[in-house]
Amino acid sequence: SVGGEAAFAPSEPEAAPADEQNEAARQATIDQLAAVSTRIAVFKLDQGRLPESLEELAKPTANYPRGFLEGLEPLKDAWGAPLLFARASDGASYRLWSAGPDGIDGNGQGDDLAP
């Protein structure tokens, strides 16, 4: 080369497309879980209690004739599996999660995702 060394800076290794797709799917699932959590909070304000199931969020009420899920259905993660919901036996709290990329329900552990 004329005039010395070529000038180029070392670059960051590019993420593999599969990694980018997995991260995008994880983020989409976390966003879906957060949106459903918000709808659960609205349901609780409207009904004075938590829903017994996610399906109950789809049922119309006097204040929400189209239910609470408008624009959010289907209630699935980015891998096509249903979101998971468990209301505590006292009805005062709940857990909402996705089984994650492996599709195996680890009860919130492993690669499971929560809002």
C-alpha positions in Angstrom: 0.0 0.0 0.0 1.1 3.5 -0.7 1.7 5.7 2.3 1.5 3.3 5.2 -1.0 1.1 7.0 -4.6 0.8 6.0 -6.9 2.7 8.3 -9.7 0.6 9.6 -10.9 0.2 13.2 -11.6 -3.2 14.7 -15.3 -3.8 14.6 -17.6 -5.4 17.2 -18.6 -9.0 16.2 -22.0 -9.0 14.6 -24.8 -10.8 16.4 -25.9 -13.9 14.6 -29.3 -13.5 13.0 -30.6 -16.3 15.2 -29.5 -14.4 18.3 -31.2 -11.3 17.0 -34.4 -13.2 16.3 -34.3 -14.8 19.7 -33.8 -11.4 21.4 -36.6 -9.9 19.3 -38.9 -12.7 20.3 -37.9 -12.4 24.0 -38.6 -8.6 23.9 -41.9 -9.1 22.1 -43.0 -11.6 24.7 -42.0 -9.4 27.6 -43.9 -6.5 25.9 -47.0 -8.8 25.6 -46.7 -9.9 29.2 -46.5 -6.2 30.3 -49.5 -5.3 28.3 -51.6 -8.2 29.7 -50.5 -7.2 33.2 -51.9 -3.7 32.6 -55.2 -5.2 31.4 -55.3 -7.4 34.5 -54.9 -4.2 36.6 -57.7 -2.5 34.7 -59.9 -5.6 35.2 -59.2 -5.5 39.0 -60.1 -1.8 39.1 -63.3 -2.5 37.2 -64.4 -5.7 38.9 -62.8 -5.3 42.3 -61.0 -8.6 42.0 -58.4 -10.4 39.9 -59.6 -12.6 37.1 -59.8 -16.3 37.7 -58.2 -16.9 34.2 -56.8 -15.0 31.3 -59.9 -16.1 29.3 -62.0 -14.1 31.7 -60.3 -10.9 30.4 -62.0 -11.5 27.1 -65.5 -11.5 28.5 -67.5 -8.3 28.1 -68.5 -6.2 31.2 -70.8 -3.2 31.5 -67.8 -0.8 31.4 -65.9 -2.9 28.8 -68.3 -4.3 26.3 -65.5 -5.7 24.2 -63.6 -7.2 27.2 -60.2 -6.1 28.4 -58.0 -7.6 25.7 -58.9 -5.5 22.7 -55.8 -5.5 20.4 -53.9 -8.1 22.5 -55.4 -11.4 21.3 -54.2 -14.1 20.9 -52.7 -14.4 24.4 -49.6 -16.2 23.2 -45.9 -15.6 23.4 -43.6 -15.0 20.4 -43.1 -18.8 20.0 -46.8 -19.4 19.7 -47.4 -20.9 23.2 -50.2 -19.6 25.4 -49.3 -17.2 28.2 -49.5 -18.8 31.6 -51.5 -17.3 34.5 -51.9 -18.5 38.1 -54.0 -16.6 40.7 -53.1 -17.1 44.3 -55.6 -19.1 46.3 -56.5 -16.0 48.3 -57.2 -14.2 45.1 -55.0 -11.3 46.2 -52.1 -11.8 43.8 -51.1 -13.6 40.6 -48.3 -14.8 38.4 -48.1 -14.2 34.7 -45.3 -15.8 32.6 -44.3 -17.4 29.3 -42.6 -20.8 29.1 -40.0 -19.1 27.0 -38.1 -20.2 23.9 -37.9 -23.9 24.9 -41.6 -24.1 25.4 -41.2 -25.9 28.7 -43.0 -24.5 31.7 -40.3 -24.2 34.3 -42.9 -22.5 36.7 -41.1 -19.2 36.1 -37.6 -20.7 36.2 -35.1 -21.5 33.5 -35.7 -19.6 30.3 -39.3 -18.7 31.3 -40.1 -15.0 30.9 -42.2 -12.7 33.2 -43.2 -9.1 32.9 
